[in-house]
Every structure is written in structure tokens, then in C-alpha cells.
Amino acid sequence: MRLNPFEQLEFFVPDPKVAFNEIVESLLRGEFGAEAVSPFDAQGRLHVDGAAPGLPARVTFYEPKYFLRRWCSFKRQQIREAFQQILGQEGLGGSWRWALCVPATLAPEDRRWFEHWRQGQPAAIELLAGPELLQWLQAPGGRSALERMRAWGVTIPRAEPAQVRGRLRVQPAASYHYSMGALLSHYLYVSLRHAGHEPLTVFEVELGHSPTLCLNFRPDERDWREQRPQGGRGLPAHRWRACRPLLPGEERLLVVIPVGVQTPWPLDFSLKHASGDGPVVEAHLRLEPTALNVTGCFDFVPGPGPQFYAPQTRNLSAPAA
């Protein structure tokens, strides 16, 4: 059975527990920013301020445990005691949550035990096991930790291209109406469908299109967080990062683009996406005015398509702000 990078630590470093703690700290700093992560406390915990946007928890306490293989009764007792310590320190009703970080994928019996145990606890508890940590390691924010592990001799699997397809659906407006000085006639719904078999925890997408002379609607902030915009030649592309995992079989709306009588045709679209440090996948679509009379979806065509912005800005893999 192939070992993930965190499980390999016991073969490459003198003290894998210390190394795992250092890697978790580096991943948190890359994910949330160095200023948000406090150093390890006396109990071996890291706390991150504001680590869960949109959730009531203000502080998240991350506790690494280098548990390999099955969780015996002694390991389970360590988990219970660690949580009781933070509960005694922070008390009930506070705006905090606790996250357990472990290097390996849990055995089914251990995951059932953990789910049953945390349901009976009076505070929010999260589990970050090997697969979740690997997603962070393969993300842009994990580069420092990744380079360090490679220097130790650990083998890091490269992320596979995300099997995601871009789609566009046309919907007539209920009636012609003005918005921000533009006469709107139709709405173009751009969505992404995940055709793979594994959830995409770290996923970024970039969309550019030719001018519509209309103002686009903002994506749902529960689904997408806007990143530093990429642009050039007066036609910027917008870049977003998924706020929650993109699940297998899920089709998620990205953005709604209004068009109207003043929109120049044809419309060209350029789509790029990537998962973790996997390769950037590009697709494009050209929409003719006759498409406004068609029902159903238009699929983006694989390949880079037309260049809307300067080539040097077409770098989805660059670190986000």
C-alpha cells in the first residue's frame, strides 16, 4: 500500500512527530496567513484567528497527533483528554472550535468511533486526516511545506488534472429592462460540473470573456471567494477559489452574465481551472447571437481558445492574494 507524504515521515526524519507538527504549522500559515497563526502553546496546539469565514467560530485550535495505523484505546484516550483540556481552558459557549490533525487515512472503525464520539461533545470538532492535509500540501499555500518535505526525501504525489467541465446555459429575461444603463435581454449561467470521483477540496477557476457592455452579477460568496484579478488589454479575467469542496457529480453555478441589445457579438469565453498543484486545464467557448434562441447547455471546448489578456498574466498556478 502506498504511503502518503505524512506517513512517510517515520522513515526519513529522526523525530516524525516533531516534523509533522512543523509541517502542520507551515500548512496553516500558508492557508490562513502567517499573522493569523499563533505559535504552539504548552499543550502542543496551534490556534488560528478567524480560520472559518462564515462560521460563528472565531478561533480554531489545531492539535496535531502523529497517529499511524489503527487507533488503539490509548490513542482514543489521548484524543478525549486533549479535547477535555481545551474545553476546560476555553469553557462552554465560547466562539471556538477544535481540529484534530492526523497523518493517515482513518480506518472505517476509527472513523465511526470518532463520529460517534464528537456528536456527544459540547463544542464544534473537526478532523483533518491525511487526504485533507494532502490537499493543503498540493495547494499554492503549501509550497513551503512541500519543498521542506521533498528536501527530507519524502515522495509527494502530483495532483491529477481536475475532471471538471464548463457549461453555459442561456435564459431569457422575464422582460426587457434597464440595469445600470444597459437594456438586458438574456442571462448566461456559467457553471462547473465535477466529473471525477474524489472531492476537490482546493479548487480555483478563472473566467474571462469579451465585453458584454453589461455589469456581471457577483458569484455566491458561500461558494466562491474572489482572488486577485488577472487581466490585461482592458478585458480582465476574474479568478475565484471554491469555499467548500466540489463534490463528484456536482454542478455548481459560477457566475451569471447579463447580455442585452447593446452587447457586441459573437461572445468569446476563456475558462481555466486547477486543483491543488495539478496542471492548469483550459477551455473556451464562442457564442453566436443565434444561441439566444437555443434551449439547453453549451459545453466549453477543451483548449486555450482566444487570448483576451496578456499571456504573462495567464498563470492560475501563481500564489493567490
N, C-alpha and C positions, 0 to 999 in steps of 0.2 A: 504494500500500500504506500502511495506517495505521501510524504510528509509535507505539510505546509511550511512556510518560512519560519514561523514561530516555534513549531515543533522541532525544527532542525537545530535550534539554538543549543540544545543539550549536547550536540556533537561538535560544536565549533567554538564555544566560549567556555572559560573556566567556571563562571557562575551564571547559568542561564536565567535564573530568577532575577538577578540584578539587570542583566541585559534586556530581559523582557520588560521590566519596569521602565528602563530608559527608552525603549522603542515606543511604548505606550505614551510616555510623556511627549516624545517627539511627534507622534501622530496627532495628539491632541493640540499641540501648538500649531501644527500645520493646518489642522481642520478649523480651529476657532481663533487663531491668532495668539502670539506669544504673550501679549498683555492680558489675555483672559484666563490664562492657566497659571495657577499658583504652584510653587514647588511642593514636593512630597512633604506631608506632615509626619509627626512622630509615629503614627499608625500605618504609614505607607500608603496614604491616599493622596490623590490629586484633586483639587476642586477647580471647576471651570465656571466662571460667572457668565450668566446668560447663554448657556450652551444649548438651550432648547427654545428657539424662537417660536412664538405662537402657543407655547405651553405655559401653565402657571408657575412651573418650577423656575426659580431664579438662579439657583446654584445646583450643579450636578457634581457629586463626589464619585470619582472613578477609582476603583480599587482593583489593581492587577493581582491575580493569583496564578502562578505558573503551575497549573494542574494539567498533567498529561494523563492519557488513558482514563480508565473508569474512576468515578468519584466514590471512594470508599466512605465509610461512616465518619472517619476522622476528617476528611476533606469537607463533607457536608456540615459537620460541626463547625469547622473553621468559617464557612460561609455564614452560618447562623450567628456566630459570635461577632464576626465583622460587622454585620448589619446591626446587631444589638448595640455595638459600640457607637456607631454613628447615630443611631436612634436616641441613645442616652445623651449624646452630645448635643444634638440639634433639637430634640423633642418633637412632639406631635404638632401637626398643624402648620409647620413652617414651609416656606417656599423652597423646598429642596427635593432632590431625588438621588438615588444611589445606583451606580452602574458597576456591575462585576465584569471584569475583563479577563478572559481565559484564552490560552493559545490554540486549543484544539476544537474540532467539531464535537459537540456533545453526543454521547451515546443516547439512543432513544430513552432508555431507563432513566438516565440522569436528567434529560430534558423534561421528562414527565414529573420527576421529583421536584425540579426547580420550579416549573409552572405551578404545581400544586402548592408548594411552599410559599411562593411570593404572593399568591392570591389571598393568603391569610394575613399579610403584613399591612401595617397601617400607613405605609408610605410607598411612593412610586419606586419600582425596582426595574432596572434594565439589564439585559445580558448582551455583552459583546463577545462573541466567540471567534474562533479562527476565521471563518468566512467573512464576517463583518469587518474584522480588523484588516483582512487582506484587501478588501475594497478600499479602505482608507489608505493602505500602503501603496496601492496602484493608482491612487488619485494624485493630482498635481501637488496637493499639500503634503503628501507622504514622501516626497523625493528625498528629503534629508534622511529620514529613517531608512528608506530603501537603499540609498548609497552606503549607509553605515553597515547594513546587514550584508550587502554584497562584499564589502571590504572584509567582513568576518569569514567569507567563504560560503554564505548561505545562497542557495539557488532560489531565485524569485521567478515564478511563472509569469509570462507576459499575458496581459489581458487579451482575450479574443475580441474580434470586431463585434460590436453590438448588433444583433439581428433586429433592427428597428426600421420600419418603413414609414416614409412620409406620405400623408394623404391630404387632399384638398377637396372640400365639399362646398358647392355653391347653393346659396339660399336667397331667394328674392326678399327684398324688404317688404314689409306689410303694405307700405305705401311710400311713394317718393317723398322724402322730407329733407330739410336742410339740417346740417350739423357742422358747426364751426365754419359756416360759409360755403359748405360743399353740399351739392344735391346728391343724396345717396340713393342707390337703386338696388344693390345686392350686397350680401355679406359672404366673404370667403373664409371658411373654417379650416384652419390648418391643424392637423393632429398627427400624432405619432403612435404607431402600433408596434408593440413588442412581440416579435415572432419567435423569440428564443425560449429557453427552458428554465433559466435562472433569473431571479430578480436582479435588476440593475440598481444598486444602491448609490453609486456615484455616476451620474449621467449628466452630460452637458450637450446643449444644442445651440446652433447658431442659424438664424434665418435672415436672408437678405432678399429684397425684391425691388423691381423697378418702381418708379413713382406712381402713386395712385391719385395724388392730389386730394387725399382724404386722411384723416387722423386715425391711426390704428387704435383699437382697444387694448388695454393692458391685460396680460395674462392673469389668471387666478393666482394670487400670491400664496395660496395654500399649496399650490402645485409647483410653482416656478419662482426662483429667485433670480432677479436680473443681475448679470455680471457686468464687468467693464465692457462698454460697447466697442465693437470693432467697426472700422469704417474707412472711407476714402472716396474720392471722386464725387463727393456730395451725396452718395447713396449709402448710408450706414447700414450695417447689419447688426441685429440685436442678438445678444447672447444670454442664455438662461441656464440655470442649474436646477435639476429636479430637487424639490424639497422633501420628497418621500420616494421610496423605491418604485421603479417602474416594473410592474408585475408581468409575468408571462401571460400573453393573451390580452393584456390591457391596451385599450386605445385611449390616449389622453389628449384632450384639447390643448393646443399650444397657444394659439392666438386667433383672434377674429379680425379680418382685414376688410373694412368697408370699401366699396367702389361706387362710382356714380357716373353721371353723364359726362363729367369733365375728365374722367380717367383716360389717359393715353393707352392705346393697345398696340401690340399684344403686351401682356404682363409676363415678366420673367421672374422666376423664383430660384434661389440657391439655398440649399439646406446642407448643413454639416452637423455631425454628432459624433460623440465618443464616450466610451465608458472607461473610467479609470485612466490608466496609461495605455489603453488599447489604441489601435490606429484610428485616425480620423476618417470617417466614412462620409462621402459627398454624394449629393443627388441634386437634381434640378427639375424644373417643370416650366413649360411655356404654355400660357393660357391665351387662347384667341377669344375675341368677343362672342363668337358663336357658343362658347362654353356656358354662357349665362342662360342658355335655353336647355341645358342638359341636366337631367337629374342623376344622382349617384355621385361616386367619388372619382377623382383623378389621382392616380398614383405617381409619386415622384420617380423620375428615371435615374438609375444609378449613373454616377459620373459627375464631374465638376460643373459642367454647363457653362453659361456665360459668366464673365467676370464683372461683378458690379462694383468691386472695390479693389484697391491696390493689392497686388499679390503678396507684398510683405505683411499685410495685415491678416492674411488667411491662415491663422495659426490658432486653432481651437485648443491645442495642447499647451499653449502658454499659460503660466500661472494666472489665476483669476484674482481680481482685487478682493 
